[in-house]
Amino acid sequence: MYLQREIENDVLQGAANFPVVTVTGPRQSGKTTMLKKIFPRKKYTSLENPDNYELATSDPRNFLESNKSGVILDEIQRVPQLLSYIQEIVDEQNVPGQFILTGSQQFNLLSSITQSLAGRTALYKLFPFSFKELGNLNEADINQSICKGFYPRVWDINLLPAKVYADYIETYIERDLRQLINIKELDKFRTFLRLCAGRTGQIFIASHLANEIGVSVHTINSWVSILETSFIIFKLNPFYTNINKRLIKSYKIYFYDTGLASTLLRIQNPDQLDFHPLRGALFENLVIAEVIKSQNNRCFMDNFFFYRDSNQNEVDLLLDNVISYDVIEIKSSETFNKSLVKGLNYFRQLFPEKTKNSILCYTGKNEMNYLEHKLINYKNISELIRQF
């Protein structure tokens, strides 16, 4: 069964206005399935097919000549030199929606696009399913949601999520990372991945991981960049009114998908989460990833931070709207008590005029207003964000 993706109309609009449309995102997030669905008349060509790859690399002009009537080119990062030839064609013909490109790595792809297709392509990201996209299918409890994750393949086939994600990790390491990392360091990188999962929602200190793994801080920072560009993790920077400080202070890391993070933590089934020390962190990760996906699907720019001061006063997520702030505190508790909004109270006192919305996102079913705050169940967070 095909589930409609939120960015479909935006992608179609991009294809009506630009000669090239580029859709990036994690491997297996549904890019190919979506594009085949919304562009049913376009030829599909995967550059991971050995024959297509050989032709594209050995004779790019002839390869594109046979596809210039309109094509979906999958995994364009495999043959980035094609982008210069695509530029020539679209500059000459200027046909809207002529080339539809996908890529699962930003590492080299975005720099190549910037050089060759600036002003010629509409850019989009497709992440795993959001709550809205799953609709009524997503009736699982919180532990199940965390473990199952949101990759389409987990929802399409009757396999254990832990098996799907274990295969995903090995495929990612074998297919993608061998091109980027010294093969002798792959075992250390596997350790690094697991340690990152154990630090989700925490201040990330590269030197600590460097000491644990036995590599340099430079290597850790390089590996973080690789995880970012391949859409495994994202950073959340601290909020400061001084914008320059946001760029130099320590950040937190989160996974785009909690199913992947759970597998890295060797969590095999939802019941194991009941007393797991990272249950709260994984729930926080799930909610923040949902907000990120929701904003991305609306083509809104990233404006997310966390707030923490020297006295450990903290708010989990802050949306900086320039003229106002929206703040979200995330708790895995099902029962409300006033201590859960301590951080929200503090932030409102600190920025009384600029704080527009303050939200407690929790697992409880009772949605209401408390003082100046909104209490909301986690499954409704993206719908609430849309009202801001």
C-alpha positions in Angstrom: 0.0 0.0 0.0 1.4 3.4 -1.0 1.3 6.2 1.6 1.1 9.7 0.3 4.1 11.8 1.3 3.7 15.4 2.5 6.2 16.9 0.1 4.6 15.5 -3.1 2.8 18.7 -4.1 5.9 20.8 -3.5 8.0 18.4 -5.6 5.4 18.6 -8.4 5.5 22.4 -8.2 9.2 22.4 -8.4 9.1 20.2 -11.5 6.8 22.7 -13.1 9.1 25.6 -12.5 12.7 24.2 -12.7 14.4 22.0 -15.3 15.9 19.8 -12.6 14.4 18.6 -9.3 16.7 17.0 -6.7 15.4 14.9 -3.8 17.8 13.9 -1.1 17.4 12.0 2.1 18.4 8.8 3.9 18.7 5.5 2.0 15.3 3.7 1.9 13.3 6.7 3.0 11.0 6.3 0.0 12.5 8.7 -2.5 12.3 6.3 -5.5 8.8 5.0 -4.6 7.4 8.5 -4.3 9.0 9.8 -7.5 7.8 6.8 -9.5 4.3 7.4 -8.2 4.1 11.2 -8.9 6.0 11.0 -12.3 4.6 7.7 -13.7 5.4 8.6 -17.3 9.1 9.3 -16.7 11.7 6.7 -17.4 13.5 5.4 -14.3 17.3 4.7 -14.3 19.3 3.7 -11.3 23.0 4.5 -11.2 23.5 1.7 -8.8 22.8 -0.7 -11.7 26.3 -1.8 -12.9 25.4 -1.4 -16.6 23.9 2.1 -16.1 26.9 3.1 -14.0 29.3 1.9 -16.6 27.6 3.8 -19.4 27.2 6.9 -17.4 30.9 7.0 -16.4 32.3 5.9 -19.7 30.1 7.9 -22.1 28.1 10.5 -20.2 26.9 12.4 -23.2 25.4 9.4 -24.9 23.9 8.2 -21.6 22.1 11.6 -21.1 21.2 11.8 -24.8 19.2 8.6 -24.4 17.4 10.1 -21.4 16.9 13.7 -22.3 13.2 13.3 -23.0 12.7 13.1 -19.2 14.1 10.7 -16.6 14.4 9.9 -12.9 18.1 9.4 -12.2 18.4 7.5 -8.9 21.5 7.8 -6.7 23.1 10.7 -8.7 25.9 10.9 -6.2 27.3 7.7 -7.7 28.2 9.7 -10.9 28.5 13.3 -9.9 30.2 14.3 -13.1 26.9 13.9 -14.9 25.7 17.1 -13.3 28.0 19.3 -15.6 26.5 17.5 -18.6 23.0 18.0 -17.3 23.7 21.7 -16.9 24.6 21.9 -20.6 21.4 20.2 -21.6 19.0 22.3 -19.4 20.7 25.5 -20.3 20.1 24.7 -24.0 16.6 23.3 -23.7 15.2 24.7 -20.5 12.4 22.1 -20.2 10.6 22.1 -16.8 11.0 18.9 -14.9 13.3 17.3 -17.5 15.6 15.6 -14.9 14.5 14.3 -11.6 17.5 13.4 -9.4 17.8 11.5 -6.1 20.7 11.2 -3.8 21.3 9.6 -0.4 24.5 11.4 0.5 24.9 15.1 0.8 28.7 14.7 1.2 29.7 15.4 -2.4 26.3 15.8 -3.9 25.4 19.3 -2.6 28.8 20.7 -3.5 28.5 19.3 -7.0 25.0 20.7 -7.3 26.1 24.1 -6.1 28.8 24.2 -8.7 26.8 22.9 -11.6 23.1 23.3 -11.1 22.7 26.5 -8.9 19.5 28.2 -9.9 18.5 25.3 -12.1 17.2 22.8 -9.6 14.6 22.7 -6.9 15.9 20.9 -3.8 13.9 18.8 -1.4 14.6 16.3 1.4 12.5 13.2 2.1 12.8 11.6 5.5 11.2 8.5 6.9 7.4 8.7 7.6 6.0 11.3 9.8 3.0 10.7 12.2 0.8 12.5 9.7 1.9 10.3 6.8 1.2 7.2 8.8 -2.2 8.4 9.9 -4.3 5.7 11.5 -1.6 3.1 10.9 0.4 4.6 13.8 -1.6 3.2 16.7 1.4 1.8 18.5 2.2 2.8 22.1 5.3 4.8 22.7 7.7 1.9 23.2 6.6 0.3 20.0 6.9 3.6 18.1 10.5 4.1 19.4 11.6 0.6 18.5 9.7 0.2 15.2 10.9 3.6 13.8 9.5 5.2 10.7 11.4 3.8 7.7 8.9 2.7 5.0 10.4 -0.8 4.7 9.5 -1.6 8.3 5.9 -0.7 7.6 5.8 -2.6 4.2 7.0 -6.0 5.2 6.4 -8.4 8.1 10.0 -8.4 9.5 11.3 -7.6 12.9 12.4 -3.9 13.0 15.7 -4.9 14.7 16.5 -7.2 11.7 15.6 -4.5 9.2 17.8 -1.9 10.9 20.7 -4.3 11.5 20.7 -4.9 7.8 20.4 -1.2 7.1 23.4 -0.5 9.3 25.6 -3.1 7.6 24.5 -2.0 4.1 25.2 1.6 5.0 28.7 0.7 6.3 29.5 -1.6 3.4 28.1 0.5 0.5 28.6 4.0 1.6 31.4 4.3 4.2 34.0 2.2 2.4 34.2 5.1 0.0 34.8 7.6 2.7 36.6 5.9 5.6 39.9 4.0 5.8 38.9 0.3 5.7 41.0 -0.4 8.8 38.9 1.9 10.8 35.5 0.4 10.0 35.4 -1.6 13.3 36.1 1.6 15.2 33.4 3.3 13.3 30.9 0.7 14.3 31.8 1.3 17.9 31.5 5.1 17.3 28.0 4.6 15.9 26.8 2.7 19.0 28.4 5.3 21.3 26.5 8.0 19.4 23.2 6.2 20.0 24.1 6.1 23.7 24.6 9.9 23.6 21.4 10.9 21.9 20.0 14.0 23.5 23.3 14.7 25.3 25.9 17.4 24.9 28.3 15.9 22.5 32.0 16.1 23.5 34.2 14.8 20.8 37.3 14.3 23.0 35.4 11.9 25.2 34.6 9.6 22.3 38.1 10.0 20.9 39.5 8.6 24.2 37.0 5.8 24.4 37.6 4.6 20.8 41.3 5.4 20.4 41.2 7.9 17.6 41.8 11.6 17.2 39.3 14.4 17.9 39.7 15.3 14.3 38.6 11.8 13.3 35.5 12.0 15.6 34.5 15.3 14.1 35.0 13.9 10.6 32.8 10.9 11.4 30.1 13.2 12.8 30.1 15.1 9.5 29.8 11.8 7.6 26.8 10.7 9.7 25.2 14.1 9.1 25.7 14.1 5.4 24.3 10.6 5.0 21.2 11.5 7.1 21.8 9.3 10.0 22.1 12.0 12.7 21.4 15.7 13.0 22.8 18.3 15.4 20.9 20.6 17.7 22.8 23.7 18.6 22.4 25.7 21.8 20.4 28.9 21.8 22.1 32.2 22.6 20.8 35.6 21.9 24.4 36.3 20.6 24.2 34.4 17.3 28.0 34.0 17.0 28.0 31.9 20.2 25.5 29.4 18.7 28.2 28.4 16.2 31.0 27.7 18.7 29.3 26.1 21.7 28.7 22.3 22.2 25.8 20.8 20.4 23.6 17.8 21.0 23.1 14.9 18.5 19.9 13.1 17.6 19.1 10.3 15.1 16.6 10.9 12.3 15.0 7.6 13.3 14.7 6.0 16.7 14.3 2.5 15.3 17.9 2.8 14.0 19.1 4.2 17.3 17.3 1.4 19.3 19.0 -1.3 17.2 22.4 0.3 17.8 21.6 0.2 21.5 20.8 -3.5 21.1 17.2 -3.0 22.1 15.4 -5.9 20.4 11.7 -5.4 21.5 9.5 -2.7 23.0 9.3 -4.4 26.4 13.1 -3.8 26.9 12.4 -0.1 26.9 10.2 -0.1 30.1 13.2 0.2 32.4 15.9 1.2 30.0 18.0 4.2 31.2 17.7 5.8 27.7 14.0 5.6 27.3 13.5 9.2 28.1 16.3 10.3 25.7 14.9 8.1 22.9 11.4 9.6 23.5 12.9 13.1 23.3 14.7 12.0 20.1 11.4 10.8 18.6 9.6 14.0 19.3 12.4 16.3 18.0 12.8 14.2 14.9 9.1 14.5 14.3 9.2 18.3 14.5 12.2 18.4 12.2 10.4 16.2 9.6 7.2 18.3 9.9 9.0 21.5 9.3 11.0 20.0 6.5 7.8 18.7 4.8 6.4 22.3 4.9 9.7 23.5 3.3 10.5 25.6 6.3 14.1 26.4 7.1 15.8 24.9 10.2 15.4 27.2 13.2 15.7 24.7 16.0 17.9 24.9 19.2 18.0 23.8 22.7 18.3 26.1 25.7 20.6 25.5 28.7 22.3 28.0 31.0 25.1 27.6 33.5 22.7 26.7 36.3 21.3 23.8 34.2 18.0 25.5 33.5 16.9 23.8 30.3 14.3 23.6 27.6 14.5 20.7 25.1 13.5 22.4 21.9 13.3 26.1 20.9 12.0 27.4 17.6 13.5 30.8 16.9 11.0 32.8 14.8 13.2 35.9 15.0 10.4 38.0 16.5 9.2 35.3 18.9 10.1 32.0 20.4 8.2 28.7 20.7 9.6 26.3 23.3 8.8 22.6 23.9 9.6 20.5 26.9 9.5 16.8 26.2 8.7 14.2 28.9 8.0 10.5 28.6 5.7 10.6 31.6 2.0 9.8 31.2 0.9 11.7 34.3 1.2 15.5 34.6 2.6 17.3 37.6 3.8 20.8 37.8 7.4 20.0 38.0 7.3 19.0 34.3 6.9 22.6 33.3 9.7 24.0 35.5 11.9 24.7 32.4 9.0 26.3 30.6 8.3 28.6 33.6 11.9 29.6 33.8 12.1 30.4 30.0 8.9 32.5 30.1 10.2 34.5 33.0 13.5 35.0 31.1 11.9 36.1 27.8 8.3 37.2 28.8 7.6 39.3 25.8 9.2 37.1 23.1 7.9 33.7 24.3 4.8 33.0 22.2 4.0 29.3 22.7 5.3 27.0 25.5 4.4 23.4 25.2 4.7 20.3 27.3 4.8 17.3 25.0 4.3 14.1 26.9 2.7 10.6 26.6 -0.4 11.4 28.6 -3.8 11.6 26.9 -5.1 14.6 28.8 -4.5 17.6 26.6 -5.2 21.0 28.2 -3.9 24.4 29.1 -1.9 24.8 32.4 -1.0 28.4 33.3 0.5 29.8 30.1 1.4 26.4 28.7 -0.2 23.8 26.4 -0.1 20.1 27.3 -0.2 17.9 24.3 0.2 14.2 23.5 3.3 13.5 21.5 1.4 12.1 18.5 -0.2 15.5 18.0 2.9 17.7 18.2 3.4 18.2 14.5 -0.2 19.2 14.0 0.2 21.8 16.8 3.4 23.1 15.3 1.6 23.7 12.0 -0.7 26.2 13.8 2.1 28.4 14.9 
